[in-house]
Amino acid sequence: MTIYNFSAGPAVLPQEVLKKAQAEFLDYANSGMSVMELSHRSKEFDDIIKDAENLLRELMAIPDNYKVLFLQGGASTQFSMLPLNLAVGKKAYYLVAGSWGKKAYTEAVKLSKTIAFEPILLASSEESVYDYVPSFDPADIDPEAAYVHITTNNTIEGTSIYGLPDTNGVPIVADMSSNILAVKYNVADFGMIYAGAQKNIGPAGVTIVIIREDLLNEEPVLSSMLDYRIQADNDSLYNTPPTFGIYMAKLVFEHVKALGGVEKTEEINREKSGLLYDFIEKSDFYTSPVKNPADRSVANIPFVTPSKELDAKFVKEADALGFKNIKGHRSVGGMRASLYNAFPRQGVVDLIAFMEKFEAENK
């Protein structure tokens, strides 16, 4: 039985990458050591982390005046690092279009009780369970603010921001965890981008931060581990980094480059997701909770049947047939197909065939 992993993260990785990692696992580059055993100060690992950075710079066309950091603690640690480093004594705006955006804003509010800065809720779609991306008037933004925070892809709710909003000249900071390398963005349009690796880049444990140099903090923050300037000055080696995760990221970057780069992965992702969206659109049995088709995510596609009972039956039968981790998030319900870069097109085709059969049997 073929297994298709629809997990929202940790998620499916390219088989070619897993096979290469397997082949090199016991002896990396004739070192006689596994990557898991390499010192982060060794020449072998120095080559790995530099290659990883250079490949990411090439794939995303990252300008020279941006630093690339490989950090730890997941994207959630950035919810605190970001205001600590960029917003002291300033305002910071949050566009909340999903659960993770709300967590970022909530963490900022918590931090503002001990650090002098003002987090401001710019707009939110929480009242309708984040089924659309809210808009706002750029004139409402203080041009002296530190940043406007957005989430480019809402993993749980299945919405995305493709065209960036007007922020009245204030730098945009983006949590790009679930569609980095899946959709092409112009890095120069952002002040900072951050992303957990476990969806499109590698195993959980690595967080990518891409930050414009002029935004690096001048004053030390309360912890060296949470200080962008210290991390940048130490080339992500202030302490022992997640070496194996960075190695896996390098392999994934090589894989994406071999495919044809981010332009090609976006083309593939739009075709894959389009198959499923088109099927849902034509069905009067399945529906998408996302209000505006232009907001639909190419990475995470939630859908429901006519009842919660049928949703539960669908998940049970799908799981038995090898469609794993397709149950939707508890806050949304239903099902969710996460179609990250490494998810195979055939998995979408086979899922649609099952959906047709399930509809015929249960309509």
Rosetta blueprint (number, residue, H / E / L):
1 M L
2 T L
3 I L
4 Y E
5 N E
6 F L
7 S L
8 A L
9 G L
10 P L
11 A L
12 V L
13 L L
14 P L
15 Q H
16 E H
17 V H
18 L H
19 K H
20 K H
21 A H
22 Q H
23 A H
24 E H
25 F L
26 L L
27 D L
28 Y L
29 A L
30 N L
31 S L
32 G L
33 M L
34 S L
35 V H
36 M H
37 E H
38 L L
39 S L
40 H L
41 R L
42 S L
43 K H
44 E H
45 F H
46 D H
47 D H
48 I H
49 I H
50 K H
51 D H
52 A H
53 E H
54 N H
55 L H
56 L H
57 R H
58 E H
59 L H
60 M H
61 A L
62 I L
63 P L
64 D L
65 N L
66 Y E
67 K E
68 V E
69 L E
70 F E
71 L E
72 Q L
73 G L
74 G H
75 A H
76 S H
77 T H
78 Q H
79 F H
80 S H
81 M H
82 L H
83 P H
84 L H
85 N H
86 L H
87 A L
88 V L
89 G L
90 K L
91 K E
92 A E
93 Y E
94 Y E
95 L E
96 V E
97 A L
98 G L
99 S H
100 W H
101 G H
102 K H
103 K H
104 A H
105 Y H
106 T H
107 E H
108 A H
109 V H
110 K H
111 L H
112 S L
113 K L
114 T L
115 I L
116 A L
117 F L
118 E E
119 P E
120 I E
121 L E
122 L E
123 A E
124 S E
125 S L
126 E H
127 E H
128 S H
129 V L
130 Y L
131 D L
132 Y L
133 V L
134 P L
135 S L
136 F L
137 D L
138 P H
139 A H
140 D H
141 I L
142 D L
143 P L
144 E L
145 A L
146 A L
147 Y E
148 V E
149 H E
150 I E
151 T E
152 T L
153 N E
154 N E
155 T L
156 I L
157 E L
158 G L
159 T E
160 S E
161 I L
162 Y L
163 G L
164 L L
165 P L
166 D L
167 T L
168 N L
169 G L
170 V L
171 P L
172 I E
173 V E
174 A E
175 D E
176 M L
177 S L
178 S L
179 N L
180 I L
181 L L
182 A L
183 V L
184 K L
185 Y L
186 N L
187 V H
188 A H
189 D H
190 F L
191 G L
192 M E
193 I E
194 Y E
195 A E
196 G E
197 A L
198 Q L
199 K L
200 N L
201 I L
202 G L
203 P L
204 A L
205 G L
206 V L
207 T E
208 I E
209 V E
210 I E
211 I E
212 R E
213 E H
214 D H
215 L H
216 L L
217 N L
218 E L
219 E L
220 P L
221 V L
222 L L
223 S L
224 S H
225 M H
226 L H
227 D L
228 Y H
229 R H
230 I H
231 Q H
232 A H
233 D H
234 N L
235 D L
236 S L
237 L L
238 Y L
239 N L
240 T L
241 P L
242 P L
243 T H
244 F H
245 G H
246 I H
247 Y H
248 M H
249 A H
250 K H
251 L H
252 V H
253 F H
254 E H
255 H H
256 V H
257 K H
258 A H
259 L H
260 G L
261 G L
262 V H
263 E H
264 K H
265 T H
266 E H
267 E H
268 I H
269 N H
270 R H
271 E H
272 K H
273 S H
274 G H
275 L H
276 L H
277 Y H
278 D H
279 F H
280 I H
281 E H
282 K H
283 S L
284 D L
285 F L
286 Y L
287 T E
288 S L
289 P L
290 V L
291 K L
292 N L
293 P H
294 A H
295 D H
296 R E
297 S L
298 V L
299 A L
300 N E
301 I E
302 P E
303 F E
304 V E
305 T L
306 P L
307 S L
308 K H
309 E H
310 L H
311 D H
312 A H
313 K H
314 F H
315 V H
316 K H
317 E H
318 A H
319 D H
320 A H
321 L L
322 G L
323 F E
324 K E
325 N L
326 I L
327 K E
328 G L
329 H L
330 R L
331 S L
332 V L
333 G L
334 G L
335 M E
336 R E
337 A E
338 S E
339 L L
340 Y L
341 N L
342 A L
343 F L
344 P L
345 R H
346 Q H
347 G H
348 V H
349 V H
350 D H
351 L H
352 I H
353 A H
354 F H
355 M H
356 E H
357 K H
358 F H
359 E H
360 A H
361 E H
362 N H
363 K L
